[in-house]
Amino acid sequence: MPPWRTQPIGEVNEKIEGFFEVCRERGLRGSQGVILPLANLTHLMLRLDVVRAVQEGVFHLYAVEHVEEAMERLTGLPAGRPDGQGRFPPEPVNGKVGARLEELARIRARLERP
């Protein structure tokens, strides 16, 4: 697993409940939820209405240990793993990010030429 672990956050309950309020006011569709660091899972003490919404599947909590898990959850694509030279396949998220960074570097190099 990659070394980029998620770090615990402060006031996790308040942040989740605040976002839940926004979602509820706009209409819970069953697709909304929160990604939180796995380390915060033991600190959850959510209001009963939030707990019920999670139990009913209309609001979701996704506890992740690594940043790449969050990327996969947000994009619906695998993060991807590097090959022996540290390059990622083109289709996973990390491959797309790497390709875009290379493109931006080429654009910058072109703009910096006299």
Secondary structure by P-SEA (a helix, b strand, c coil): cccbbbbbbcaaaaaaaaaaaaaaaacccccbbbbbbccccccccccaaaaaaaaaccbbbbbbccaaaaaaaaccccccccccccccccccaaaaaaaaaaaaaaaaaaaacc
